[in-house]
């Protein structure tokens, strides 16, 4: 699914979180939004996902004005820094949850969960609970749960922020490989510019609610002022 952000603005009690932002994201892209805290990157992510509404502007998904569509109508998957897994559910049940809400058949749920467990390399962990997993494993389950409903867009907000350096690096590489296998349009927010450079095929740099730089990792690495790096 392609995404077009058209002249988007968002104000929170006098704070201009987004200031007439325009951005086009092509179908199948893996895009990183980077910038300091309060620069607008997470606000944009939430508006694309339908969690917040803009004061001005439009969001177009696959050529359709989706500014006021519900979260369910947008066919978007979310992954947050805190994983948001259901503690009382097993790995299998967490991944299956969205499919059960959609009243998919048991055979469809079983097949889809099995595929995703293989994809995240946790086939032998289906009966475990989140408390029995490492942080990296919990994050992979959160990604699998988001992918279970086959979203057209995947939104990741600081997905590896709570993990240690070694696990972050492993998951960065894993996310890149995952996107090659499941090329869903993906946007992720990060404070870690090295993470963005290693994972994304396009980087958007925010500063004070505006886009300051846009390009592929090579362009950003050579052209971006150090003042804009988090």
C-alpha positions as CSV (number, residue, x, y, z in Angstrom):
1,X,0.0,0.0,0.0
2,X,1.3,3.5,-0.9
3,X,1.0,6.3,1.6
4,X,0.6,10.0,0.8
5,X,0.8,12.6,3.5
6,X,-0.6,15.9,2.3
7,X,0.0,19.2,4.0
8,X,-0.5,17.6,7.5
9,X,-0.5,19.7,10.7
10,X,-1.1,18.7,14.3
11,X,-1.3,21.0,17.3
12,X,-1.4,19.9,20.9
13,X,-2.5,22.7,23.3
14,X,-0.4,25.2,21.5
15,X,2.5,22.9,20.7
16,X,3.0,22.5,16.9
17,X,3.8,18.8,16.6
18,X,3.5,18.7,12.8
19,X,3.8,21.8,10.6
20,X,2.4,21.3,7.0
21,X,4.2,18.0,6.4
22,X,4.2,16.4,2.9
23,X,5.5,12.9,2.3
24,X,5.1,10.1,-0.2
25,X,5.9,6.5,0.7
26,X,5.9,3.9,-2.1
27,X,4.3,0.5,-1.8
28,X,6.7,-2.0,-0.2
29,X,9.1,0.6,1.2
30,X,10.9,0.3,4.5
31,X,11.1,3.8,5.8
32,X,12.7,5.2,9.0
33,X,11.5,8.4,10.7
34,X,14.3,9.9,12.8
35,X,14.9,13.0,14.8
36,X,15.0,14.3,18.4
37,X,12.2,13.9,20.9
38,X,9.3,16.1,20.1
39,X,10.2,16.5,16.4
40,X,7.0,15.0,15.2
41,X,7.9,11.5,14.0
42,X,5.7,9.5,16.4
43,X,2.9,12.0,15.9
44,X,3.0,11.3,12.2
45,X,3.0,7.6,12.8
46,X,0.0,7.8,15.0
47,X,-2.0,9.9,12.5
48,X,-1.2,7.4,9.7
49,X,-2.4,4.6,11.9
50,X,-5.6,6.4,12.9
51,X,-4.7,6.7,16.6
52,X,-4.7,10.6,16.3
53,X,-6.5,13.0,13.9
54,X,-4.8,15.9,12.2
55,X,-5.9,19.5,12.6
56,X,-5.2,20.1,8.9
57,X,-4.2,18.0,5.9
58,X,-5.0,14.5,4.5
59,X,-3.7,10.9,4.7
60,X,-4.1,8.9,1.5
61,X,-3.7,5.1,1.6
62,X,-3.5,3.4,-1.8
63,X,-5.0,6.5,-3.4
64,X,-8.0,6.6,-1.0
65,X,-8.6,9.5,1.4
66,X,-8.2,7.7,4.7
67,X,-7.9,10.7,7.0
68,X,-11.1,9.9,9.0
69,X,-11.2,6.1,8.5
70,X,-11.3,3.9,11.6
71,X,-8.2,1.9,12.6
72,X,-9.8,-1.3,11.5
73,X,-10.6,0.1,8.0
74,X,-7.0,1.1,7.4
75,X,-5.6,-2.5,7.5
76,X,-2.6,-1.5,9.5
77,X,-0.5,-3.4,12.0
78,X,1.2,-1.8,15.0
79,X,4.3,-2.7,17.1
80,X,5.2,-0.6,20.1
81,X,8.3,-0.4,22.2
82,X,6.6,-2.0,25.2
83,X,5.4,-5.0,23.0
84,X,1.9,-4.8,24.4
85,X,1.6,-8.6,24.5
86,X,-1.3,-10.2,26.5
87,X,0.4,-11.6,29.6
88,X,-2.2,-14.2,30.2
89,X,-2.0,-15.6,26.7
90,X,0.6,-18.0,25.3
91,X,2.7,-17.1,22.3
92,X,0.3,-19.0,20.0
93,X,-2.7,-17.2,21.5
94,X,-1.1,-13.8,21.2
95,X,-0.4,-14.3,17.5
96,X,-3.8,-15.8,16.8
97,X,-5.7,-13.0,18.6
98,X,-6.4,-10.7,15.6
99,X,-7.5,-13.6,13.5
100,X,-9.9,-14.8,16.2
101,X,-11.4,-11.3,16.4
102,X,-12.0,-11.5,12.7
103,X,-13.6,-14.9,13.3
104,X,-11.3,-16.7,10.9
105,X,-11.7,-20.5,10.8
106,X,-9.6,-22.7,13.1
107,X,-7.7,-24.2,10.2
108,X,-6.8,-20.7,8.9
109,X,-5.7,-19.6,12.3
110,X,-3.6,-22.7,12.9
111,X,-1.9,-22.5,9.5
112,X,-1.2,-18.8,9.8
113,X,0.2,-19.0,13.3
114,X,2.4,-22.0,12.3
115,X,3.8,-20.0,9.4
116,X,4.6,-17.0,11.5
117,X,6.2,-19.0,14.3
118,X,8.5,-20.4,11.6
119,X,9.1,-16.9,10.3
120,X,10.1,-15.6,13.7
121,X,12.1,-18.8,14.5
122,X,10.0,-19.6,17.6
123,X,8.3,-22.8,16.6
124,X,9.1,-24.4,19.9
125,X,7.8,-21.6,22.0
126,X,4.1,-21.7,21.1
127,X,2.9,-22.7,24.6
128,X,5.1,-20.3,26.5
129,X,3.9,-17.0,28.1
130,X,5.5,-13.6,27.5
131,X,7.1,-13.7,31.0
132,X,9.0,-16.8,29.9
133,X,10.6,-15.1,26.9
134,X,13.5,-12.7,26.5
135,X,13.0,-9.2,25.3
136,X,14.1,-10.0,21.8
137,X,11.7,-13.0,21.6
138,X,8.8,-10.9,22.9
139,X,9.4,-8.3,20.3
140,X,9.4,-10.9,17.5
141,X,6.1,-12.2,18.9
142,X,4.7,-8.7,18.8
143,X,5.8,-8.4,15.1
144,X,4.2,-11.8,14.3
145,X,1.0,-10.7,15.9
146,X,0.9,-7.6,13.8
147,X,1.6,-9.5,10.7
148,X,-1.0,-12.2,11.4
149,X,-3.9,-10.2,10.0
150,X,-1.8,-9.5,6.8
151,X,-1.8,-5.7,7.1
152,X,-1.2,-3.5,4.1
153,X,1.0,-1.2,6.3
154,X,3.2,-2.0,9.3
155,X,4.0,0.8,11.8
156,X,6.8,0.3,14.4
157,X,7.3,2.9,17.1
158,X,10.8,2.6,18.7
159,X,10.4,-1.2,18.3
160,X,13.9,-2.0,19.8
161,X,14.3,0.9,22.2
162,X,13.9,-1.2,25.4
163,X,16.5,-3.8,24.4
164,X,20.3,-4.0,25.0
165,X,22.8,-3.1,22.2
166,X,23.5,-6.7,21.2
167,X,19.9,-7.7,20.9
168,X,19.0,-4.5,19.1
169,X,21.7,-5.3,16.4
170,X,20.4,-8.8,16.0
171,X,16.8,-7.7,15.6
172,X,17.8,-4.9,13.2
173,X,19.3,-7.5,10.9
174,X,16.3,-9.8,11.4
175,X,13.8,-7.0,10.6
176,X,15.7,-6.3,7.3
177,X,15.6,-10.0,6.3
178,X,11.9,-10.2,7.4
179,X,11.0,-7.3,5.1
180,X,12.7,-9.0,2.2
181,X,10.5,-12.0,2.8
182,X,7.3,-10.1,3.7
183,X,7.6,-6.8,1.8
184,X,4.7,-5.0,3.5
185,X,5.0,-1.2,3.5
186,X,6.8,-0.5,6.8
187,X,7.4,2.7,8.7
188,X,9.5,2.7,11.9
189,X,10.4,5.5,14.3
190,X,13.8,5.4,15.9
191,X,16.1,7.8,17.8
192,X,19.0,5.6,16.7
193,X,20.4,7.0,13.4
194,X,22.7,4.0,13.0
195,X,19.6,1.8,13.2
196,X,17.9,3.8,10.5
197,X,21.0,3.7,8.3
198,X,21.3,-0.1,8.6
199,X,17.7,-1.1,8.2
200,X,15.8,1.4,6.1
201,X,15.8,1.9,2.3
202,X,14.6,5.5,2.9
203,X,15.1,7.9,5.8
204,X,13.0,10.9,6.8
205,X,14.6,13.3,9.2
206,X,12.3,15.4,11.4
207,X,13.1,18.7,13.2
208,X,10.5,20.9,15.0
209,X,7.5,19.3,13.2
210,X,9.0,19.5,9.7
211,X,10.9,17.3,7.4
212,X,14.4,18.5,7.2
213,X,16.0,15.7,5.1
214,X,14.7,12.9,2.9
215,X,16.6,10.3,1.0
216,X,18.2,6.9,0.9
217,X,20.7,5.9,3.6
218,X,23.7,6.8,1.5
219,X,22.4,10.3,0.8
220,X,21.5,10.9,4.4
221,X,24.9,9.6,5.7
222,X,26.8,12.0,3.4
223,X,24.5,15.1,3.5
224,X,22.8,15.1,6.9
225,X,24.1,17.8,9.3
226,X,25.1,16.3,12.7
227,X,22.7,18.8,14.3
228,X,19.8,16.8,13.1
229,X,21.0,13.5,14.4
230,X,19.4,12.3,17.6
